[in-house]
């Protein structure tokens, strides 16, 4: 597997606009081979003494942090998708993406450990 991860700041007032855009993003990513997409909205993001999520993306006071990742079957699939997704007509049709992409932190990762409790059989 291969994971693209990113951290962004989104204006709190634009949460619904962001969700509409990421729904399109998710559909396109799945069509390009993504296995899973996680988009997570800030609930508790403490300020750190030296560094933290807010400092990392230079978040403004009215912005919330989104911590997200896309799981691909392999690095090649992710690379091909990255090239094709941004010229896909569905992505180009997104009227507003309420983020400053210059402040986004992103990267590609090789999973080294994963654990998931089976929710259906959980006690």
C-alpha positions as CSV (number, residue, x, y, z in Angstrom):
1,X,0.0,0.0,0.0
2,X,0.9,3.7,-0.3
3,X,-0.6,6.6,1.6
4,X,-0.9,10.2,0.6
5,X,-1.3,12.4,3.7
6,X,-2.1,16.0,4.1
7,X,-2.9,18.7,6.7
8,X,-4.7,21.8,5.7
9,X,-6.5,24.8,7.3
10,X,-10.1,25.4,6.3
11,X,-12.2,28.5,7.3
12,X,-14.8,27.2,9.8
13,X,-17.5,29.2,7.9
14,X,-16.6,27.2,4.7
15,X,-16.9,23.7,6.2
16,X,-20.0,22.8,4.0
17,X,-18.2,24.1,0.9
18,X,-15.2,22.1,1.8
19,X,-17.2,18.9,2.3
20,X,-18.9,19.4,-1.1
21,X,-15.5,19.6,-2.7
22,X,-14.0,16.6,-0.9
23,X,-17.0,14.5,-1.9
24,X,-16.1,15.2,-5.5
25,X,-12.4,14.6,-4.7
26,X,-13.2,11.2,-3.1
27,X,-15.3,10.1,-6.1
28,X,-12.5,10.9,-8.5
29,X,-9.9,9.4,-6.3
30,X,-11.9,6.1,-6.0
31,X,-12.3,6.1,-9.8
32,X,-8.5,6.5,-10.1
33,X,-7.9,3.5,-7.8
34,X,-7.9,4.8,-4.2
35,X,-8.9,2.2,-1.6
36,X,-9.9,4.6,1.2
37,X,-10.2,8.3,1.9
38,X,-10.3,9.9,5.3
39,X,-11.0,13.5,5.9
40,X,-11.0,14.6,9.5
41,X,-12.2,17.9,10.9
42,X,-10.6,19.5,14.0
43,X,-12.2,18.9,17.3
44,X,-9.2,19.0,19.6
45,X,-5.9,20.5,18.3
46,X,-3.8,21.8,21.2
47,X,-1.4,24.6,20.7
48,X,2.2,23.4,21.2
49,X,5.0,25.2,22.7
50,X,7.3,24.8,19.7
51,X,5.2,23.3,16.9
52,X,1.7,22.0,16.3
53,X,-0.7,21.5,13.5
54,X,-1.9,25.1,13.5
55,X,1.6,26.5,13.3
56,X,2.6,24.0,10.6
57,X,-0.1,25.3,8.2
58,X,-0.1,28.9,9.5
59,X,-3.8,28.5,10.4
60,X,-5.7,31.7,10.9
61,X,-7.9,32.2,14.0
62,X,-11.1,31.4,12.0
63,X,-9.7,28.2,10.5
64,X,-10.0,24.6,11.5
65,X,-7.4,21.9,10.8
66,X,-8.2,19.0,8.5
67,X,-6.0,15.9,8.9
68,X,-6.5,13.6,5.9
69,X,-5.1,10.7,4.0
70,X,-5.8,8.6,0.9
71,X,-4.8,4.9,0.8
72,X,-3.7,3.6,-2.6
73,X,-2.9,-0.1,-3.5
74,X,0.6,1.0,-4.4
75,X,2.8,4.0,-5.1
76,X,2.4,3.8,-8.9
77,X,-1.4,3.9,-8.7
78,X,-1.1,7.0,-6.5
79,X,1.3,8.7,-8.8
80,X,-0.8,8.0,-11.9
81,X,-3.9,9.2,-10.0
82,X,-2.1,12.4,-8.9
83,X,-1.4,13.3,-12.5
84,X,-4.9,12.5,-13.8
85,X,-7.1,13.7,-11.0
86,X,-6.2,17.4,-11.3
87,X,-7.2,17.5,-15.0
88,X,-10.3,15.4,-14.5
89,X,-13.4,17.4,-15.6
90,X,-15.1,16.7,-12.2
91,X,-12.2,18.3,-10.3
92,X,-12.0,21.2,-12.7
93,X,-15.8,21.8,-12.2
94,X,-15.3,22.4,-8.4
95,X,-16.4,26.0,-8.1
96,X,-14.7,26.8,-4.8
97,X,-12.0,25.0,-2.8
98,X,-11.8,27.0,0.4
99,X,-8.1,26.3,1.2
100,X,-4.8,28.1,0.6
101,X,-2.9,25.2,-1.0
102,X,0.4,27.1,-0.4
103,X,0.0,26.3,3.3
104,X,-0.9,22.6,2.8
105,X,1.5,20.0,4.1
106,X,1.5,16.8,2.1
107,X,3.5,13.7,1.5
108,X,3.6,10.1,0.4
109,X,4.1,7.3,2.9
110,X,4.8,3.6,3.0
111,X,2.7,1.9,5.8
112,X,4.9,0.1,8.3
113,X,2.2,-1.0,10.8
114,X,-1.5,-1.1,10.9
115,X,-4.0,-2.4,13.4
116,X,-7.8,-2.4,13.2
117,X,-10.2,-3.9,15.7
118,X,-13.1,-5.7,14.0
119,X,-15.9,-3.4,14.8
120,X,-18.7,-5.9,14.0
121,X,-17.3,-8.4,16.4
122,X,-16.3,-6.0,19.1
123,X,-17.4,-6.6,22.7
